[in-house]
Amino acid sequence: MAALTPDDGDPIIRPAHARRGGPAPTIHDVAAAAGVSKSVVSRALSGASGVAERTVTRVRDAAASLGYVPNAHARGMSAHRTHTLGVFVRDAATPFYGHLLTAFQERAAERGYRAVTATGAGSFSIAEERRALETLVALRVEGLIVCSGALPVEDVIPFAARIPTVVAGRPEQDPSVSSVYCDEVAGGRGLADHIVSLGHRRVAVMTLSPTDSITQARRTEAMVARLRELGVGVVPVAGNDAGPRADSIAPIVDAVLDTGVTAFMTPSDAWAIAALERLRDRGLSAPDDLSITGYDGVSPFTTSLLGITSWRQPLGRIGRLSVDDVVDQIDGDAAGTQHRAIDGELIVGRTAAHT
């Protein structure tokens, strides 16, 4: 291989493609030859962490065989990258958000990124959530994952216009921002089908407004619609924004019992547990006196000790796909805005039974 030596004595190696007069190989060529993404090629050749040694060897061998020489300007740009993702979760203290946060962090590490997290403790206002996103962006994160059941999409779109962004864990169809979520409509309908299959013909459903929770509003609307489609008498019972606590659930359960229904469908496992506690306080139990269902299906609520009939959200998969989507946007490999609705599954527990 021919080499030229400039005045400073450093050798310059001419790549094989250039000597033949053909186009110089690109990072895309190396990625294709090594069978990896271009971001992996970049990290492998720059010595960044998070890439398996065998992958580094494969990438370097592919680069050498093609005669690939990294562009000096591109190396400079890479040196200023943070390889950091900003992750906002509304309340990491709750099992739903906690499991999602763990999935985000694990997948980010696998993709060679760090996850910087901002979270509330169940009392975040919408204005505080917006400020949390602004703080994350100020930390020079390269991508943003927003996981909140309350923050309106109108408050997310301005951030999505600035950096790659994904809304995770809730149904979102705005064409300006990608999303990954459990199919809330399918879940609500699936639980309703199960209750009807158990013979219940008069059912109470606790409903929430979208301002309280976008996800829980969607799933309970689906429950009510499906029950009515199947000819079941539905008693909608309005929830409140106080959260699933004993003092907030007591008047709701008492009102439900007065309607003569045989089943009570709640918006989440936490609400279901609160309802079960209220039944116990009144000397009653599920399913003997009233069948109860929850939603989310995450530990520790899925323990056999509780036996809650619920709908499991695939939070691990939602977390992985969310990170993959935002990293693909960063790398320029995303195929435009995507909305991915992931199927959940029924958990047949002991709290709902045949009438």
N, C-alpha and C positions, 0 to 999 in steps of 0.2 A: 504494500500500500504506500503510495507516495505521500510525502510530508513536506511542508514548507515551514521555514523558521523565520518569524518576523524579528524585528530589531530587539525585542525584549527576551528572545531566546525560547519562548514557549512554542511548542510544536502545534501546528494546525493540521488536523486530520481531515482529509476530504472524504465525505461519505461516498460509498460505492455508487449510489444513484446519481450523484452529481458528476462523477467521473464519466459515467456513461451518457451524460447529457439528458437523462430522464428527470422527472420531477423528484424532488427530495422527499423522502418518507416523512410522514406526519405521525403525530401521537395516535391518531386514529388507526394508522397502519399497524403500529406496534400493539395497540389494544386488540385489534382483530387477530394478529398473529399469535398473541399470548392467550387469547380467549378471556380477556378481562375488560373492564370498563376503562375509559381514558383517565378517570380519577385515580384508579388503582395504579395505572402506569405512572402518573405524575407522582404519587406518593412513594411508589417503589423506587423510582429513579432519584428522588430527592432525599431518600433515607428517612422519610416520615414513619412514625410508629403506626401500628394497627394493620400491617400487611405481613402475612405469613412468609417465612423465609423461603419456602419452596416457590411461592408466587413471585417474590422478588427475583429469584434466580431465573424463573421462566420469563419474566418481563425483560430482564437485562439480556438474556440470551436472544430474545426476539429483537431487541433494539440493536444488538451487535450484528445479528445476521442481516438486518435491513440497512445497516449503516446509518441509523437514526442519531442525530445530534440535537439535544434539546435547545430550543431557542433561548438565547441569553435574556431577552426581555421577558419571555414567559416565565423563566426561572425567577426573575426578580419579582414578577407579580405573585408567583406562588409563595415566595418568601414572606410576603405581607399578608397571606391568607391566615385566618384564625382557626379554620377547621373546627368551628364551634357552631352549634345549633342552639337557638333560644327556644325554650319550651315553657309555655304558660299553662298551668293546670289550676283550675278554680279552687280546689281544696284537696291537697295531697293527703290530708288526714282521713279522708273517706276511702273505703276499699276500692270503689270504682276508679277514682282518679289516681290512687296510689298504685294500683296494678298497671294502669296505662303508663304512668311515669316510669315505672320499672322497665316496661317494654321499650319505651323510647330510649332510655339510657343504654340498655343492653344492645339494641340495634345500632344506635349511633356509634358505640364503641366498635362494633363489628365493621362498620363502614368507615372507620378512621376519624370519627368526630367526637368531640366532647359535647355534653349537653349541659347548658347553663339554665337553671330553673328559677322561675318566679311563681309563687303560689300564695293563695290566701288561706284563711282558716274558716271558711264558710260564711264570712261576713263581708266579703269584697263587694263594693258598689261597682256599678258599670264604669263610673269615672275612674275608680281605682284600678280596674282591670285595664283600661286604656293606658293609664300611666305605667302600669307594669310592662305592657308591650313596648312602650316608648323607652323604658329603661333597658330592656333586653336589646333593642335595636342599637341603642347608644353604646352598648358593649361590643359593637362590631361583629355581631353574629352573622353568619352567612346565610342562614335560613331560619324560618320561624314556624313552630308548631303551636297552634292555638287550641286548647282543650277546655272549653267552657260551655256549659249548658245555658248560660244566660246572656253572654255578650252578643249583641246583634251583629249580623254580618256587615252592616254598614260601617261598623267600627273596626272591622278587620280589613276591609278592602283597601284603605289607604296604605296599610303596611304591606299588603300583597303587591301593590303597585311599586314598592321600593325594593323588596327582597323576596326571594322564593318563600312561599307561605302555604301551609296546609292546615285546614280545620279538621281536627280529629275527634272522633267519639260522638258526633252528632250529625243528623241529616242536614246537609247544606248543598243547595243546587245552584247557587249564584255562579254565573259563568266567569266571574273574575277571580275566583279562588278555588283551588282543588280541595277535596274532602275525602275522608275515609271514615266509615261509620257502620254500626250494626243497623240492619234494615228494621227500623222501628215499627213500620206498618206491618211487615210480615210477622214480627214478634208479637205485637198486640193482637193480631188476628189469630196467630197460632195458639196463644194462651186462651183466647175466647173459644176457639174450636175445642180445646181440651175441656174447658168448663162445661160446654154444652154436651160433650161426649159423656160426661159424668151424670147427665140428667138434669142439670140445673135449668130452670125455666124462668126464674126471677132473680136477677143479679144486680148488685150495686157496684158501681165503678167510681173510684175516687179520681176526679179529674183536676188537672192543674192548668193554669194559663201559660202561654208561651213566655210571658215576662217572668214567671216563676222558674220555668225550666222548659226549654225548647224540646229537649228529648222526651221528657215525661209527658208533656202535652201531646206530642205526636203519638206516642204509644197508647195513651189512654183514649184518645180520639179513635184510634184504630180498633181498640177493644169495643167501645160503644157501637161503632158502625157495624162491626162484624156480628155482634150479638143481635142487633136489630135485623140484620140481613137474615139471620137464622130464626127469626120470629120469637126471640127471647125478650121478656119484659126487662127493661133497663131502668135502674134508678141512679142517675148521675148524682154524685155527692161532691161538692166543691171542696178541694183541699185548701190549704193556707200556706203562707210563706214562712211560717214559724219553724218548719222543718219537722222531721219525724220524731217528736218527743211525746212523752206520756201526757203532758198537759194539753198539747195541741191535738193529739189523736183522740182523746177521750170523748169530746162532744161529737166527733165524726162517727166513731164506732157506735156510740149510743143512738145517734140518729139512724144509722144503718139498721141496727137491731129493731128499731121501732117500725121499719118498713116491711118486715116479714120476708126479706130476701133469704135465700139459702146459701149465697156465695157473695164474697166481697173481694173485688180485684183492686189491688193497690198499685201505685206507680213505681215502686221499687222494693227491694228486699228490706231496706231500713224501715220503710213505712209498714211493711207486712209484720215485722217484728214488733213495732210499736202497737199495731192492732192486736197481735197475739197477747201482748202484755195487758192490754185493756180488757180483753176477754177474760184473762186470768183474774184480774182485779174484780171482775163481776161474778166470779165463780163459774165461768164458762170456758169452753175450749174449742179448738179447731182440730178436726172437722166436725166433731159431734154436734156442736151448736151452730157453727157457721164455717163454711169453707173459705180459706184465705189464699190468695196468690200474691207473689211478689214479682220482681223483675230485676235483672242484671246477672244473677247467678255467679257471683264472685265470692271467694273465701273471705272471711270465715263464715259467711251466711249460708254457704252450701254444705256445712257440716251435717252429718246424718242425725246429730243430736237435735237439731232444729227441724230438719226434714221439710223445708219450705218448698212448695210447688212454685216454680219460677221459670224464667226464660234466660238462658245463659248467653251473654254477649262474648264474642271471641276477642277479648281485649288484647291478648298477645299478638294475634294476627293484625288487628287494627293498628297497634303500636308499630309493628315492623313495617307494614305497608306505608304508614304515614312518614316514617323516616326515609324509606326508600324513595318515596315520591319527592320529598323536599330535596334530598341529595341529588336525585336525577335532574331536578330543576337547576340546581347549582351547577351541575356538570354539563348542562345543555342537552341532556339525554331524554328529557321528558317530552311526551307527545302532546303537549298542550294541557289545558285544564282537564282534570279528571275527577269524576265523582264515583266513588266505589262503595256500594252498599253490600255489606258482608252478612251472610246468613248466620243467625244464632240457632239455638236448639232448646227444646223443651226439657225441663228438669221435673220429672214426676216425683213429687214429694208426698209427705203424709198430711199436709195441711189442707188439702182439697180432696174430697172423696165423693162417691156416688150419693145421691140424695136417697 
